[in-house]
């Protein structure tokens, strides 16, 4: 097994991260963000030699669905949510530099090898043997197996016990895992203060996702005193190391001047990173930024591409905006039938638009039927994807 795969499997023995979601006006993923860390564990900064002046102040406001896509639409990024929420499981992530699970990973571990191969009972047996010998990481692997019910009945309480033992032996991932449990009230009584203590313990070692969650706690004063400046630093740390949700959130902090100076250029830069990684909400917001020229040069063609990507993923506002692009011929060729198709799709998802409705009504009967069929076909495909 190569070292990079070993790092992935040993470092991220957890499959969930608690996120105090930064929700906003057009939130599509308030509590189900999928996140990942770039393969090298670090996202390189791409700041030019001389940064351009900060663009106009970008404030979080509702986006008017009736505005043309060329207008300077406010809402380039979203504002912090008043209510924390927790994410669904995320995919594999690399080890933060210096984490316990990054050390000696290249040598392999029988229990983790078996786990990677889906041999969960074998992995459990081998991990239990290693745990008897005092292996901290074995305790954490046992906790994960019980937490997810892999080959055994799911038991968060049992998992919490094993995480606690792993913490006593110094395993960072165990601290992060139990922190998630306290944040979610899973296997233990919900306790944001204890979650914060454990996140801070893991964050102090450089654990990327622990830093992110800790930052979100400081942002909303949930388990930690509200402190936007500390929140900014922890979220920035995670964003620079490839946590896509943190990149999106960092853009929000820059756009609203939360914990840092308002900086539309930095907001656009971090939105671009998150959008390029496929974050649906970031794709929508970055497309708006590109059309409005907020903190970056206007680029309608690229903006339309991001609207399309977010629209194809089912975001109603992006579907509406893409319809507007076709209705006005901005970033794409003028196409009333295609505009009507996306209008019908967005309308079926709860977002109506008087202007696009007029475009649809003026279509010849044959074109109208074509648009209706295209919208229906799109909805059918989306149901089976």
BAZADREN-255601 format. One record per residue (C-alpha): residue in three letters; residue number from 1; x, y, z. Coordinates in Angstrom, 1 decimal, padded with zeros to 4 digits. Layout:
N
 residu num      x      y      z
    ALA NUM      X      Y      Z
...
//
This chain:
385
 residu num      x      y      z
    UNK   1  000.0  000.0  000.0
    UNK   2  001.4  003.4 -000.9
    UNK   3  002.0  006.0  001.7
    UNK   4 -000.7  008.4  000.5
    UNK   5 -003.4  005.8  000.8
    UNK   6 -002.1  004.8  004.2
    UNK   7 -002.4  008.4  005.3
    UNK   8 -005.9  008.6  004.1
    UNK   9 -007.2  005.5  005.8
    UNK  10 -005.4  006.0  009.1
    UNK  11 -005.8  009.7  009.5
    UNK  12 -009.5  009.9  008.9
    UNK  13 -011.0  007.1  010.9
    UNK  14 -014.1  009.2  011.4
    UNK  15 -016.7  009.8  008.8
    UNK  16 -018.5  012.8  010.2
    UNK  17 -017.7  016.4  011.1
    UNK  18 -019.9  018.7  013.2
    UNK  19 -020.5  021.9  011.4
    UNK  20 -022.2  025.0  012.8
    UNK  21 -023.5  025.8  009.3
    UNK  22 -023.1  029.3  008.0
    UNK  23 -026.5  029.5  006.3
    UNK  24 -027.9  032.4  004.2
    UNK  25 -030.4  033.7  001.8
    UNK  26 -030.1  030.9 -000.7
    UNK  27 -028.9  028.0  001.3
    UNK  28 -029.1  024.6 -000.3
    UNK  29 -027.0  022.6  002.0
    UNK  30 -027.6  023.8  005.5
    UNK  31 -026.9  020.6  007.3
    UNK  32 -025.5  018.2  004.8
    UNK  33 -022.3  019.6  003.5
    UNK  34 -019.9  017.1  002.1
    UNK  35 -016.3  018.2  002.7
    UNK  36 -012.9  017.1  001.7
    UNK  37 -009.3  017.9  002.2
    UNK  38 -007.1  018.2 -000.8
    UNK  39 -004.8  015.1 -001.4
    UNK  40 -001.6  016.9 -000.3
    UNK  41 -003.3  018.2  002.8
    UNK  42 -002.5  021.8  001.9
    UNK  43 -004.2  024.1 -000.5
    UNK  44 -001.6  026.5 -001.8
    UNK  45 -002.3  030.2 -001.6
    UNK  46 -002.6  031.9 -004.9
    UNK  47 -002.3  035.5 -003.9
    UNK  48 -000.8  037.6 -006.7
    UNK  49  002.3  039.7 -006.1
    UNK  50  000.2  042.7 -005.6
    UNK  51 -003.4  042.3 -004.6
    UNK  52 -005.9  044.6 -006.4
    UNK  53 -007.8  047.1 -004.3
    UNK  54 -010.8  045.6 -002.4
    UNK  55 -014.0  045.8 -004.4
    UNK  56 -017.2  047.3 -003.3
    UNK  57 -018.6  046.3  000.1
    UNK  58 -020.4  043.0 -000.3
    UNK  59 -023.2  042.7  002.1
    UNK  60 -025.5  039.7  002.6
    UNK  61 -028.9  040.6  001.3
    UNK  62 -031.7  038.7 -000.3
    UNK  63 -031.2  038.1 -004.0
    UNK  64 -034.0  039.4 -006.1
    UNK  65 -035.1  036.6 -008.4
    UNK  66 -036.5  039.2 -010.8
    UNK  67 -033.2  040.9 -011.4
    UNK  68 -031.4  040.4 -014.6
    UNK  69 -028.2  038.4 -014.2
    UNK  70 -026.1  041.4 -015.4
    UNK  71 -027.2  043.6 -012.5
    UNK  72 -025.0  044.0 -009.4
    UNK  73 -026.9  041.6 -007.4
    UNK  74 -026.1  041.7 -003.6
    UNK  75 -025.5  038.5 -001.7
    UNK  76 -022.1  037.4 -003.0
    UNK  77 -021.7  035.4  000.2
    UNK  78 -024.0  034.4  003.0
    UNK  79 -024.2  035.5  006.6
    UNK  80 -023.5  033.4  009.7
    UNK  81 -026.5  031.3  010.8
    UNK  82 -028.0  031.9  014.2
    UNK  83 -028.5  028.1  014.7
    UNK  84 -025.8  025.5  014.5
    UNK  85 -026.4  022.3  012.6
    UNK  86 -024.4  019.2  012.0
    UNK  87 -023.2  017.6  008.8
    UNK  88 -023.8  014.2  007.4
    UNK  89 -020.8  011.9  006.9
    UNK  90 -018.0  013.1  004.8
    UNK  91 -015.6  011.3  002.6
    UNK  92 -012.0  010.4  003.2
    UNK  93 -009.6  013.1  004.2
    UNK  94 -005.9  013.3  004.6
    UNK  95 -004.1  013.6  007.9
    UNK  96 -003.2  017.1  009.1
    UNK  97  000.5  017.5  009.4
    UNK  98  001.8  016.2  012.7
    UNK  99 -001.3  014.2  013.6
    UNK 100 -000.9  011.0  015.4
    UNK 101 -002.5  009.1  012.5
    UNK 102  000.0  010.5  010.1
    UNK 103  003.0  009.0  011.9
    UNK 104  004.2  005.7  010.8
    UNK 105  001.2  005.2  008.6
    UNK 106  003.2  004.1  005.6
    UNK 107  004.2  000.9  007.5
    UNK 108  000.6 -000.3  007.4
    UNK 109 -001.5 -001.8  010.2
    UNK 110 -003.3 -005.1  009.9
    UNK 111 -006.5 -003.9  011.5
    UNK 112 -006.8 -000.8  009.3
    UNK 113 -005.8 -002.9  006.3
    UNK 114 -008.7 -005.3  007.0
    UNK 115 -011.0 -002.3  007.5
    UNK 116 -010.0 -000.8  004.2
    UNK 117 -010.9 -004.1  002.5
    UNK 118 -014.4 -004.2  004.2
    UNK 119 -013.5 -007.1  006.5
    UNK 120 -015.0 -005.3  009.5
    UNK 121 -015.2 -008.3  011.9
    UNK 122 -011.6 -009.2  011.2
    UNK 123 -010.6 -005.5  011.6
    UNK 124 -012.5 -005.5  015.0
    UNK 125 -010.8 -008.6  016.2
    UNK 126 -007.3 -007.3  015.2
    UNK 127 -008.0 -003.9  016.7
    UNK 128 -009.2 -005.5  020.0
    UNK 129 -005.9 -007.4  020.2
    UNK 130 -004.0 -004.2  019.5
    UNK 131 -006.0 -002.3  022.1
    UNK 132 -005.1 -004.9  024.8
    UNK 133 -001.5 -004.0  024.0
    UNK 134 -002.3 -000.3  024.5
    UNK 135 -002.5  000.9  020.9
    UNK 136 -004.3  004.2  021.0
    UNK 137 -005.4  004.2  017.4
    UNK 138 -006.9  000.7  017.8
    UNK 139 -009.3  002.1  020.3
    UNK 140 -010.4  004.7  017.8
    UNK 141 -010.9  002.2  015.1
    UNK 142 -013.1  000.0  017.4
    UNK 143 -015.1  003.1  018.3
    UNK 144 -015.7  003.8  014.6
    UNK 145 -016.8  000.2  013.9
    UNK 146 -019.4  000.4  016.7
    UNK 147 -020.4  004.0  015.9
    UNK 148 -021.3  003.0  012.3
    UNK 149 -022.5 -000.5  013.0
    UNK 150 -020.0 -002.1  010.6
    UNK 151 -020.4 -005.9  011.1
    UNK 152 -021.8 -005.4  014.6
    UNK 153 -025.0 -003.8  016.0
    UNK 154 -024.7  000.0  015.9
    UNK 155 -023.9  001.3  019.4
    UNK 156 -023.0  005.0  019.9
    UNK 157 -022.6  004.4  023.7
    UNK 158 -020.1  001.6  023.1
    UNK 159 -018.3  003.8  020.6
    UNK 160 -018.2  006.7  023.1
    UNK 161 -016.5  004.5  025.7
    UNK 162 -013.8  003.4  023.2
    UNK 163 -013.2  007.0  022.1
    UNK 164 -012.8  008.0  025.7
    UNK 165 -010.2  005.3  026.2
    UNK 166 -008.4  006.4  023.0
    UNK 167 -008.3  009.9  024.4
    UNK 168 -006.7  008.7  027.6
    UNK 169 -004.0  007.1  025.5
    UNK 170 -003.4  010.3  023.6
    UNK 171 -005.1  009.7  020.2
    UNK 172 -006.1  012.9  018.5
    UNK 173 -008.8  011.4  016.3
    UNK 174 -010.4  009.9  019.4
    UNK 175 -010.7  013.4  020.8
    UNK 176 -012.2  014.7  017.6
    UNK 177 -014.6  011.8  017.4
    UNK 178 -015.9  012.1  021.0
    UNK 179 -016.2  015.9  020.4
    UNK 180 -018.5  015.2  017.5
    UNK 181 -020.6  012.9  019.8
    UNK 182 -020.9  015.6  022.4
    UNK 183 -021.9  018.1  019.7
    UNK 184 -024.5  015.8  018.3
    UNK 185 -025.7  014.2  021.6
    UNK 186 -024.7  010.9  020.1
    UNK 187 -023.9  008.1  022.6
    UNK 188 -023.6  010.8  025.3
    UNK 189 -025.7  013.8  026.5
    UNK 190 -025.3  016.7  024.2
    UNK 191 -022.8  019.2  025.7
    UNK 192 -021.4  021.9  023.4
    UNK 193 -018.9  023.0  026.1
    UNK 194 -017.4  019.5  026.3
    UNK 195 -017.4  019.3  022.5
    UNK 196 -015.5  022.6  022.4
    UNK 197 -013.0  021.3  024.9
    UNK 198 -012.3  018.2  022.8
    UNK 199 -012.2  020.1  019.5
    UNK 200 -009.7  022.5  021.1
    UNK 201 -007.6  019.6  022.3
    UNK 202 -007.5  018.1  018.8
    UNK 203 -007.1  021.5  017.1
    UNK 204 -004.0  022.3  019.2
    UNK 205 -002.2  019.4  017.3
    UNK 206 -003.1  020.9  013.9
    UNK 207 -006.2  018.7  013.3
    UNK 208 -007.8  020.5  010.4
    UNK 209 -011.5  019.6  010.9
    UNK 210 -011.3  020.2  014.6
    UNK 211 -010.0  023.7  013.9
    UNK 212 -012.9  024.3  011.5
    UNK 213 -015.5  023.2  014.0
    UNK 214 -013.8  025.1  016.8
    UNK 215 -013.9  028.2  014.6
    UNK 216 -017.6  027.8  014.0
    UNK 217 -018.2  027.5  017.8
    UNK 218 -016.4  030.8  018.3
    UNK 219 -018.4  032.3  015.5
    UNK 220 -021.7  031.7  017.2
    UNK 221 -020.8  031.4  020.8
    UNK 222 -021.9  027.8  021.0
    UNK 223 -019.7  026.0  023.5
    UNK 224 -017.2  028.8  023.3
    UNK 225 -017.4  032.5  024.0
    UNK 226 -018.5  034.4  020.8
    UNK 227 -015.2  035.7  019.3
    UNK 228 -015.3  036.5  015.6
    UNK 229 -011.6  037.1  015.4
    UNK 230 -010.7  033.6  016.8
    UNK 231 -013.4  032.2  014.6
    UNK 232 -011.9  033.7  011.5
    UNK 233 -008.4  032.3  012.3
    UNK 234 -009.6  028.8  012.9
    UNK 235 -011.8  028.8  009.8
    UNK 236 -009.0  030.4  007.7
    UNK 237 -006.6  027.6  008.9
    UNK 238 -009.0  024.9  007.7
    UNK 239 -009.8  026.7  004.4
    UNK 240 -006.1  027.0  003.6
    UNK 241 -005.8  023.3  004.1
    UNK 242 -008.5  022.3  001.7
    UNK 243 -011.7  022.1  003.7
    UNK 244 -014.2  023.2  001.0
    UNK 245 -017.0  024.2  003.4
    UNK 246 -014.4  026.3  005.3
    UNK 247 -013.4  028.1  002.1
    UNK 248 -017.0  028.9  001.4
    UNK 249 -017.5  030.2  005.0
    UNK 250 -014.3  032.2  004.8
    UNK 251 -015.7  034.0  001.8
    UNK 252 -018.7  034.9  003.9
    UNK 253 -016.5  036.2  006.7
    UNK 254 -014.6  038.4  004.3
    UNK 255 -017.8  039.7  002.5
    UNK 256 -019.4  040.7  005.8
    UNK 257 -016.3  041.9  007.6
    UNK 258 -016.8  039.3  010.4
    UNK 259 -013.6  038.8  012.4
    UNK 260 -011.6  040.5  009.7
    UNK 261 -011.7  043.6  007.4
    UNK 262 -014.4  043.6  004.7
    UNK 263 -012.6  042.5  001.5
    UNK 264 -014.6  041.7 -001.6
    UNK 265 -011.5  040.5 -003.5
    UNK 266 -010.7  037.9 -000.8
    UNK 267 -014.3  036.9 -000.7
    UNK 268 -014.3  036.3 -004.4
    UNK 269 -011.0  034.4 -004.2
    UNK 270 -012.3  032.0 -001.6
    UNK 271 -015.6  031.6 -003.3
    UNK 272 -013.7  030.6 -006.5
    UNK 273 -011.8  027.9 -004.6
    UNK 274 -015.0  026.4 -003.1
    UNK 275 -016.8  026.7 -006.4
    UNK 276 -014.0  025.0 -008.3
    UNK 277 -014.2  022.1 -005.8
    UNK 278 -017.9  021.7 -006.6
    UNK 279 -019.5  023.3 -003.6
    UNK 280 -023.1  023.9 -004.9
    UNK 281 -023.8  027.1 -002.9
    UNK 282 -020.4  028.5 -003.7
    UNK 283 -021.0  027.9 -007.4
    UNK 284 -024.2  030.0 -007.2
    UNK 285 -022.6  032.8 -005.2
    UNK 286 -019.5  032.9 -007.3
    UNK 287 -021.6  033.1 -010.5
    UNK 288 -023.4  036.1 -009.0
    UNK 289 -020.0  037.6 -008.2
    UNK 290 -018.8  037.1 -011.7
    UNK 291 -021.9  038.7 -013.2
    UNK 292 -021.7  041.7 -010.8
    UNK 293 -017.9  042.1 -010.9
    UNK 294 -017.7  042.1 -007.2
    UNK 295 -014.1  041.7 -006.1
    UNK 296 -013.2  040.2 -009.5
    UNK 297 -013.3  041.0 -013.2
    UNK 298 -016.8  040.4 -014.7
    UNK 299 -017.0  037.2 -016.7
    UNK 300 -020.5  036.3 -017.8
    UNK 301 -019.6  033.2 -019.7
    UNK 302 -017.8  031.7 -016.7
    UNK 303 -020.7  032.9 -014.5
    UNK 304 -023.2  031.1 -016.7
    UNK 305 -021.2  027.9 -016.4
    UNK 306 -021.3  028.0 -012.6
    UNK 307 -025.0  028.8 -012.7
    UNK 308 -025.5  025.7 -014.9
    UNK 309 -023.4  023.5 -012.6
    UNK 310 -025.5  024.6 -009.5
    UNK 311 -028.7  024.4 -011.5
    UNK 312 -028.0  020.8 -012.6
    UNK 313 -027.4  019.9 -008.9
    UNK 314 -031.0  021.1 -008.2
    UNK 315 -030.5  024.6 -006.7
    UNK 316 -033.7  026.5 -007.6
    UNK 317 -032.1  030.0 -007.5
    UNK 318 -029.4  028.8 -009.9
    UNK 319 -032.0  027.3 -012.1
    UNK 320 -033.8  030.6 -012.2
    UNK 321 -030.5  032.5 -012.8
    UNK 322 -029.6  030.2 -015.7
    UNK 323 -033.0  030.8 -017.2
    UNK 324 -032.4  034.5 -016.9
    UNK 325 -029.1  034.1 -018.7
    UNK 326 -030.8  032.4 -021.7
    UNK 327 -033.6  035.0 -021.6
    UNK 328 -031.2  037.9 -021.8
    UNK 329 -028.5  036.1 -023.9
    UNK 330 -025.9  036.9 -021.2
    UNK 331 -023.0  034.4 -021.0
    UNK 332 -024.9  032.1 -023.3
    UNK 333 -026.7  032.4 -026.6
    UNK 334 -030.1  033.9 -026.5
    UNK 335 -032.6  031.0 -026.3
    UNK 336 -036.2  031.6 -025.1
    UNK 337 -037.0  027.9 -025.2
    UNK 338 -034.1  027.0 -023.0
    UNK 339 -034.9  029.9 -020.7
    UNK 340 -038.4  028.5 -020.4
    UNK 341 -037.2  025.1 -019.6
    UNK 342 -035.2  026.3 -016.6
    UNK 343 -038.1  028.6 -015.6
    UNK 344 -040.4  025.6 -015.5
    UNK 345 -037.8  023.6 -013.5
    UNK 346 -037.2  026.4 -011.0
    UNK 347 -041.0  027.0 -010.7
    UNK 348 -041.6  023.3 -009.9
    UNK 349 -039.0  023.7 -007.2
    UNK 350 -040.9  026.6 -005.7
    UNK 351 -039.3  029.6 -007.3
    UNK 352 -041.6  031.6 -009.7
    UNK 353 -040.5  034.5 -011.9
    UNK 354 -042.9  036.9 -013.6
    UNK 355 -040.4  037.9 -016.2
    UNK 356 -039.5  034.4 -017.3
    UNK 357 -043.2  033.5 -017.2
    UNK 358 -043.7  036.1 -019.9
    UNK 359 -040.9  034.6 -022.0
    UNK 360 -042.6  031.2 -021.7
    UNK 361 -046.0  032.6 -022.6
    UNK 362 -044.7  034.2 -025.7
    UNK 363 -043.2  031.0 -027.1
    UNK 364 -044.9  029.5 -030.2
    UNK 365 -047.0  026.4 -029.2
    UNK 366 -044.4  024.0 -030.6
    UNK 367 -041.5  025.6 -028.7
    UNK 368 -043.6  025.8 -025.6
    UNK 369 -044.3  022.0 -025.8
    UNK 370 -040.6  021.4 -026.4
    UNK 371 -039.6  023.4 -023.3
    UNK 372 -042.2  021.5 -021.2
    UNK 373 -040.9  018.2 -022.4
    UNK 374 -037.3  019.2 -021.8
    UNK 375 -038.2  020.3 -018.2
    UNK 376 -040.0  017.1 -017.6
    UNK 377 -037.1  015.0 -019.0
    UNK 378 -034.7  016.9 -016.7
    UNK 379 -036.8  016.2 -013.6
    UNK 380 -037.1  012.5 -014.5
    UNK 381 -033.3  012.2 -014.9
    UNK 382 -032.7  014.1 -011.6
    UNK 383 -034.9  011.6 -009.7
    UNK 384 -032.8  008.6 -010.8
    UNK 385 -029.3  010.3 -010.3
//
